[in-house]
Amino acid sequence: MQHNYGYSPSAAGQSLLNRVVRQRNALRAAIPKPDFTDEAAVDRYIDAKRNLNKLDFREVHEAYMALPEEQR
């Protein structure tokens, strides 16, 4: 019988995942929505959202901590 002694790897992983999702959503909300008549601005907006999905959890955390307090 294996004992975890109060530590659950699956719960720790789920906690990390939840934190990253919350932080990534805050970063998405911080990206200003462009004037949709400006095609170049829309392309930059879409690229910013795509690039956000490519960040690993440490990069997401660093970007999140760089946000002003009222946007977190």
N, CA, C and O atoms as CSV, one atom per row, in Angstrom:
chain,resi,resn,atom,element,x,y,z
A,1,MET,N,N,0.845,-1.178,0.000
A,1,MET,CA,C,0.000,0.000,0.000
A,1,MET,C,C,0.890,1.241,0.000
A,1,MET,O,O,1.839,1.344,0.777
A,2,GLN,N,N,0.569,2.163,-0.872
A,2,GLN,CA,C,1.371,3.380,-0.996
A,2,GLN,C,C,0.689,4.523,-0.251
A,2,GLN,O,O,-0.528,4.691,-0.338
A,3,HIS,N,N,1.478,5.306,0.480
A,3,HIS,CA,C,0.937,6.428,1.247
A,3,HIS,C,C,1.392,7.738,0.630
A,3,HIS,O,O,2.552,7.882,0.244
A,4,ASN,N,N,0.483,8.683,0.539
A,4,ASN,CA,C,0.814,10.006,0.011
A,4,ASN,C,C,1.138,10.994,1.115
A,4,ASN,O,O,1.720,12.046,0.850
A,5,TYR,N,N,0.774,10.676,2.346
A,5,TYR,CA,C,1.051,11.547,3.491
A,5,TYR,C,C,0.548,12.970,3.261
A,5,TYR,O,O,1.265,13.940,3.507
A,6,GLY,N,N,-0.672,13.079,2.794
A,6,GLY,CA,C,-1.297,14.382,2.629
A,6,GLY,C,C,-0.965,15.102,1.343
A,6,GLY,O,O,-1.485,16.191,1.101
A,7,TYR,N,N,-0.121,14.531,0.514
A,7,TYR,CA,C,0.249,15.173,-0.751
A,7,TYR,C,C,-0.387,14.406,-1.892
A,7,TYR,O,O,-0.222,13.192,-2.006
A,8,SER,N,N,-1.105,15.112,-2.724
A,8,SER,CA,C,-1.749,14.477,-3.865
A,8,SER,C,C,-1.178,15.063,-5.151
A,8,SER,O,O,-1.455,16.219,-5.471
A,9,PRO,N,N,-0.387,14.291,-5.895
A,9,PRO,CA,C,0.158,14.817,-7.153
A,9,PRO,C,C,-0.931,15.260,-8.121
A,9,PRO,O,O,-0.759,16.245,-8.839
A,10,SER,N,N,-2.044,14.545,-8.147
A,10,SER,CA,C,-3.106,14.936,-9.073
A,10,SER,C,C,-3.745,16.253,-8.635
A,10,SER,O,O,-4.094,17.076,-9.482
A,11,ALA,N,N,-3.904,16.465,-7.333
A,11,ALA,CA,C,-4.460,17.729,-6.837
A,11,ALA,C,C,-3.488,18.877,-7.082
A,11,ALA,O,O,-3.905,19.987,-7.410
A,12,ALA,N,N,-2.198,18.614,-6.923
A,12,ALA,CA,C,-1.196,19.654,-7.176
A,12,ALA,C,C,-1.192,20.037,-8.651
A,12,ALA,O,O,-1.097,21.218,-8.986
A,13,GLY,N,N,-1.294,19.059,-9.523
A,13,GLY,CA,C,-1.345,19.328,-10.960
A,13,GLY,C,C,-2.595,20.100,-11.338
A,13,GLY,O,O,-2.543,21.007,-12.168
A,14,GLN,N,N,-3.717,19.743,-10.734
A,14,GLN,CA,C,-4.968,20.443,-11.011
A,14,GLN,C,C,-4.902,21.881,-10.511
A,14,GLN,O,O,-5.421,22.790,-11.159
A,15,SER,N,N,-4.268,22.087,-9.366
A,15,SER,CA,C,-4.111,23.438,-8.818
A,15,SER,C,C,-3.264,24.304,-9.747
A,15,SER,O,O,-3.598,25.462,-9.997
A,16,LEU,N,N,-2.168,23.741,-10.257
A,16,LEU,CA,C,-1.313,24.464,-11.204
A,16,LEU,C,C,-2.094,24.793,-12.472
A,16,LEU,O,O,-2.021,25.915,-12.973
A,17,LEU,N,N,-2.827,23.838,-12.983
A,17,LEU,CA,C,-3.618,24.051,-14.190
A,17,LEU,C,C,-4.650,25.160,-13.982
A,17,LEU,O,O,-4.814,26.027,-14.841
A,18,ASN,N,N,-5.341,25.132,-12.849
A,18,ASN,CA,C,-6.338,26.171,-12.561
A,18,ASN,C,C,-5.694,27.551,-12.487
A,18,ASN,O,O,-6.251,28.524,-12.997
A,19,ARG,N,N,-4.521,27.642,-11.853
A,19,ARG,CA,C,-3.829,28.930,-11.739
A,19,ARG,C,C,-3.424,29.452,-13.108
A,19,ARG,O,O,-3.596,30.635,-13.401
A,20,VAL,N,N,-2.890,28.577,-13.944
A,20,VAL,CA,C,-2.461,28.987,-15.284
A,20,VAL,C,C,-3.664,29.444,-16.110
A,20,VAL,O,O,-3.569,30.429,-16.843
A,21,VAL,N,N,-4.776,28.751,-16.002
A,21,VAL,CA,C,-5.984,29.138,-16.746
A,21,VAL,C,C,-6.456,30.514,-16.298
A,21,VAL,O,O,-6.775,31.355,-17.138
A,22,ARG,N,N,-6.507,30.762,-14.984
A,22,ARG,CA,C,-6.926,32.079,-14.477
A,22,ARG,C,C,-5.981,33.177,-14.953
A,22,ARG,O,O,-6.427,34.244,-15.373
A,23,GLN,N,N,-4.673,32.915,-14.887
A,23,GLN,CA,C,-3.697,33.920,-15.304
A,23,GLN,C,C,-3.767,34.163,-16.806
A,23,GLN,O,O,-3.701,35.310,-17.250
A,24,ARG,N,N,-3.899,33.109,-17.585
A,24,ARG,CA,C,-3.987,33.262,-19.043
A,24,ARG,C,C,-5.254,34.032,-19.426
A,24,ARG,O,O,-5.223,34.855,-20.341
A,25,ASN,N,N,-6.353,33.776,-18.743
A,25,ASN,CA,C,-7.591,34.510,-19.016
A,25,ASN,C,C,-7.440,35.990,-18.680
A,25,ASN,O,O,-7.967,36.842,-19.396
A,26,ALA,N,N,-6.730,36.304,-17.603
A,26,ALA,CA,C,-6.487,37.707,-17.251
A,26,ALA,C,C,-5.622,38.379,-18.313
A,26,ALA,O,O,-5.849,39.538,-18.659
A,27,LEU,N,N,-4.634,37.655,-18.829
A,27,LEU,CA,C,-3.786,38.209,-19.887
A,27,LEU,C,C,-4.599,38.437,-21.160
A,27,LEU,O,O,-4.425,39.451,-21.836
A,28,ARG,N,N,-5.488,37.494,-21.487
A,28,ARG,CA,C,-6.346,37.663,-22.669
A,28,ARG,C,C,-7.217,38.904,-22.532
A,28,ARG,O,O,-7.384,39.666,-23.485
A,29,ALA,N,N,-7.767,39.099,-21.343
A,29,ALA,CA,C,-8.638,40.253,-21.105
A,29,ALA,C,C,-7.859,41.563,-21.186
A,29,ALA,O,O,-8.438,42.609,-21.480
A,30,ALA,N,N,-6.553,41.515,-20.929
A,30,ALA,CA,C,-5.732,42.729,-20.944
A,30,ALA,C,C,-5.337,43.154,-22.357
A,30,ALA,O,O,-4.875,44.276,-22.559
A,31,ILE,N,N,-5.516,42.269,-23.331
A,31,ILE,CA,C,-5.187,42.625,-24.716
A,31,ILE,C,C,-6.292,43.546,-25.224
A,31,ILE,O,O,-7.456,43.148,-25.271
A,32,PRO,N,N,-5.938,44.774,-25.605
A,32,PRO,CA,C,-6.985,45.706,-26.049
A,32,PRO,C,C,-7.631,45.247,-27.358
A,32,PRO,O,O,-6.951,44.844,-28.302
A,33,LYS,N,N,-8.940,45.320,-27.384
A,33,LYS,CA,C,-9.668,44.950,-28.605
A,33,LYS,C,C,-9.473,46.052,-29.648
A,33,LYS,O,O,-9.620,47.235,-29.343
A,34,PRO,N,N,-9.144,45.657,-30.875
A,34,PRO,CA,C,-8.869,46.656,-31.910
A,34,PRO,C,C,-10.148,47.179,-32.563
A,34,PRO,O,O,-11.242,46.653,-32.363
A,35,ASP,N,N,-9.966,48.212,-33.333
A,35,ASP,CA,C,-11.030,48.694,-34.213
A,35,ASP,C,C,-11.108,47.662,-35.342
A,35,ASP,O,O,-10.150,47.496,-36.097
A,36,PHE,N,N,-12.220,46.983,-35.457
A,36,PHE,CA,C,-12.300,45.860,-36.389
A,36,PHE,C,C,-12.373,46.281,-37.851
A,36,PHE,O,O,-12.470,45.429,-38.735
A,37,THR,N,N,-12.328,47.573,-38.115
A,37,THR,CA,C,-12.237,48.024,-39.506
A,37,THR,C,C,-10.784,48.112,-39.956
A,37,THR,O,O,-10.510,48.243,-41.149
A,38,ASP,N,N,-9.843,48.042,-38.999
A,38,ASP,CA,C,-8.409,48.097,-39.301
A,38,ASP,C,C,-7.871,46.669,-39.368
A,38,ASP,O,O,-7.656,46.029,-38.339
A,39,GLU,N,N,-7.660,46.183,-40.573
A,39,GLU,CA,C,-7.265,44.787,-40.773
A,39,GLU,C,C,-5.932,44.457,-40.107
A,39,GLU,O,O,-5.783,43.379,-39.532
A,40,ALA,N,N,-4.967,45.363,-40.175
A,40,ALA,CA,C,-3.655,45.119,-39.562
A,40,ALA,C,C,-3.779,45.009,-38.043
A,40,ALA,O,O,-3.124,44.168,-37.426
A,41,ALA,N,N,-4.610,45.849,-37.443
A,41,ALA,CA,C,-4.810,45.801,-35.991
A,41,ALA,C,C,-5.484,44.496,-35.579
A,41,ALA,O,O,-5.151,43.917,-34.545
A,42,VAL,N,N,-6.418,44.043,-36.379
A,42,VAL,CA,C,-7.090,42.773,-36.093
A,42,VAL,C,C,-6.093,41.626,-36.188
A,42,VAL,O,O,-6.115,40.723,-35.352
A,43,ASP,N,N,-5.225,41.644,-37.185
A,43,ASP,CA,C,-4.196,40.607,-37.318
A,43,ASP,C,C,-3.267,40.592,-36.106
A,43,ASP,O,O,-2.925,39.522,-35.602
A,44,ARG,N,N,-2.857,41.772,-35.634
A,44,ARG,CA,C,-1.990,41.850,-34.448
A,44,ARG,C,C,-2.713,41.307,-33.214
A,44,ARG,O,O,-2.113,40.620,-32.388
A,45,TYR,N,N,-3.990,41.616,-33.097
A,45,TYR,CA,C,-4.807,41.139,-31.978
A,45,TYR,C,C,-4.884,39.606,-31.984
A,45,TYR,O,O,-4.699,38.965,-30.950
A,46,ILE,N,N,-5.154,39.039,-33.137
A,46,ILE,CA,C,-5.237,37.578,-33.263
A,46,ILE,C,C,-3.883,36.940,-32.983
A,46,ILE,O,O,-3.813,35.919,-32.299
A,47,ASP,N,N,-2.806,37.527,-33.501
A,47,ASP,CA,C,-1.461,37.006,-33.241
A,47,ASP,C,C,-1.126,37.046,-31.752
A,47,ASP,O,O,-0.523,36.110,-31.225
A,48,ALA,N,N,-1.512,38.117,-31.076
A,48,ALA,CA,C,-1.248,38.233,-29.637
A,48,ALA,C,C,-1.962,37.120,-28.876
A,48,ALA,O,O,-1.387,36.527,-27.964
A,49,LYS,N,N,-3.194,36.838,-29.241
A,49,LYS,CA,C,-3.941,35.761,-28.577
A,49,LYS,C,C,-3.325,34.391,-28.885
A,49,LYS,O,O,-3.238,33.537,-28.002
A,50,ARG,N,N,-2.905,34.187,-30.117
A,50,ARG,CA,C,-2.263,32.911,-30.478
A,50,ARG,C,C,-0.947,32.731,-29.727
A,50,ARG,O,O,-0.658,31.649,-29.216
A,51,ASN,N,N,-0.155,33.796,-29.666
A,51,ASN,CA,C,1.133,33.713,-28.977
A,51,ASN,C,C,0.959,33.459,-27.489
A,51,ASN,O,O,1.806,32.815,-26.870
A,52,LEU,N,N,-0.110,33.945,-26.916
A,52,LEU,CA,C,-0.388,33.702,-25.505
A,52,LEU,C,C,-0.576,32.212,-25.245
A,52,LEU,O,O,-0.177,31.712,-24.193
A,53,ASN,N,N,-1.174,31.509,-26.183
A,53,ASN,CA,C,-1.381,30.065,-26.025
A,53,ASN,C,C,-0.085,29.272,-26.119
A,53,ASN,O,O,-0.042,28.119,-25.689
A,54,LYS,N,N,0.964,29.856,-26.668
A,54,LYS,CA,C,2.238,29.161,-26.828
A,54,LYS,C,C,3.130,29.268,-25.593
A,54,LYS,O,O,4.148,28.581,-25.508
A,55,LEU,N,N,2.760,30.121,-24.634
A,55,LEU,CA,C,3.582,30.312,-23.444
A,55,LEU,C,C,3.457,29.122,-22.503
A,55,LEU,O,O,2.376,28.551,-22.360
A,56,ASP,N,N,4.569,28.742,-21.857
A,56,ASP,CA,C,4.475,27.707,-20.836
A,56,ASP,C,C,4.042,28.357,-19.518
A,56,ASP,O,O,3.891,29.577,-19.447
A,57,PHE,N,N,3.843,27.545,-18.477
A,57,PHE,CA,C,3.250,28.077,-17.249
A,57,PHE,C,C,4.130,29.117,-16.567
A,57,PHE,O,O,3.604,30.028,-15.929
A,58,ARG,N,N,5.449,29.010,-16.681
A,58,ARG,CA,C,6.332,30.019,-16.069
A,58,ARG,C,C,6.235,31.349,-16.811
A,58,ARG,O,O,6.198,32.412,-16.190
A,59,GLU,N,N,6.193,31.286,-18.132
A,59,GLU,CA,C,6.076,32.507,-18.934
A,59,GLU,C,C,4.725,33.184,-18.703
A,59,GLU,O,O,4.642,34.412,-18.656
A,60,VAL,N,N,3.673,32.384,-18.561
A,60,VAL,CA,C,2.353,32.945,-18.267
A,60,VAL,C,C,2.401,33.667,-16.923
A,60,VAL,O,O,1.877,34.774,-16.792
A,61,HIS,N,N,3.023,33.047,-15.931
A,61,HIS,CA,C,3.102,33.659,-14.601
A,61,HIS,C,C,3.894,34.966,-14.641
A,61,HIS,O,O,3.481,35.954,-14.034
A,62,GLU,N,N,5.019,34.983,-15.345
A,62,GLU,CA,C,5.828,36.205,-15.444
A,62,GLU,C,C,5.048,37.326,-16.130
A,62,GLU,O,O,5.089,38.474,-15.686
A,63,ALA,N,N,4.347,36.999,-17.199
A,63,ALA,CA,C,3.556,38.011,-17.906
A,63,ALA,C,C,2.408,38.498,-17.027
A,63,ALA,O,O,2.088,39.687,-17.013
A,64,TYR,N,N,1.797,37.579,-16.302
A,64,TYR,CA,C,0.696,37.938,-15.405
A,64,TYR,C,C,1.180,38.883,-14.304
A,64,TYR,O,O,0.506,39.862,-13.983
A,65,MET,N,N,2.342,38.591,-13.728
A,65,MET,CA,C,2.871,39.434,-12.656
A,65,MET,C,C,3.271,40.812,-13.174
A,65,MET,O,O,3.363,41.759,-12.393
A,66,ALA,N,N,3.509,40.938,-14.474
A,66,ALA,CA,C,3.857,42.233,-15.062
A,66,ALA,C,C,2.618,43.107,-15.298
A,66,ALA,O,O,2.739,44.305,-15.552
A,67,LEU,N,N,1.429,42.500,-15.213
A,67,LEU,CA,C,0.197,43.281,-15.376
A,67,LEU,C,C,0.026,44.236,-14.196
A,67,LEU,O,O,0.448,43.925,-13.082
A,68,PRO,N,N,-0.584,45.386,-14.432
A,68,PRO,CA,C,-0.931,46.258,-13.305
A,68,PRO,C,C,-1.883,45.526,-12.351
A,68,PRO,O,O,-2.677,44.685,-12.773
A,69,GLU,N,N,-1.791,45.856,-11.083
A,69,GLU,CA,C,-2.579,45.176,-10.044
A,69,GLU,C,C,-4.078,45.148,-10.356
A,69,GLU,O,O,-4.738,44.143,-10.096
A,70,GLU,N,N,-4.618,46.227,-10.904
A,70,GLU,CA,C,-6.065,46.279,-11.156
A,70,GLU,C,C,-6.504,45.363,-12.298
A,70,GLU,O,O,-7.700,45.122,-12.460
A,71,GLN,N,N,-5.573,44.853,-13.085
A,71,GLN,CA,C,-5.929,43.939,-14.183
A,71,GLN,C,C,-5.760,42.480,-13.800
A,71,GLN,O,O,-6.116,41.595,-14.577
A,72,ARG,N,N,-5.229,42.215,-12.629
A,72,ARG,CA,C,-5.028,40.825,-12.205
A,72,ARG,C,C,-6.276,40.233,-11.628
A,72,ARG,O,O,-6.278,39.070,-11.224
